């Protein structure tokens, strides 16, 4: 356990050197936290790190680990420590004599903590995430040693489970398999949509069979089960293609929501029909609310069972306005 803390602590020091090398000299430590499971390092930097930068930093730290450089501790007068270029924590008060920890020639820092004696003892270093903690301050959380192996096993486990679910023999084929499955879903969705449209058109055939007229305005009323708001709008468009002068009142329920759409042709609006007014009055019969423009309006109805009553009232309501 103590070695795990040391691994994370020493890597925290190497990480600072790596960040200054990859991102620039503006990087300063704003805080750090080390325990047996992780090292967390907060530093000054003004934008999120790119995946390439993160990889460069990881590679730098792992290179220092593989070089097996000694980690040394010296107790020095503060002036001498400063002359050596030791990094101090900004705003921190130090005494006349300080402890300085060096990782080879890579890092020299004021530090009172316990460390590895050689960088190679860290084994492996892996960044888990990089995020913002405050304006101009980023945080890196990283793991070392066997924790990196556990992370690899977790990844492998996830990939194997995904392979099993997608019935794919190996990892390399996963992206291709996922893409082709998504393409399949899109294709099937398109097919379902066109079948639904065909079914709706078939229903419309019945509706168009016997359409009443009020002063030359065709009144198309229909209850379309299983049709949501989008379906109602599409059906309204089909009616507009078929009739020149019409008022359409379409009701449907889908996913537990009931809607009434009212659509009026321009010529019907000229004769006094107003979709906004009509849909409000018709929906009110079923306890619903809504509104919209003179040519198109939508209302929601809380109780699907009352849609029939609302549609039955539609003709009388429309007749009040169409002159
Ligand atoms: Zn330290």
Boltz pocket constraint, residues with backbone or C-beta under 6 A from the ligand:
constraints:
  - pocket:
      binder: B
      contacts: [[A, 9], [A, 13], [A, 109], [A, 110], [A, 111], [A, 112], [A, 113]]
      max_distance: 6.0
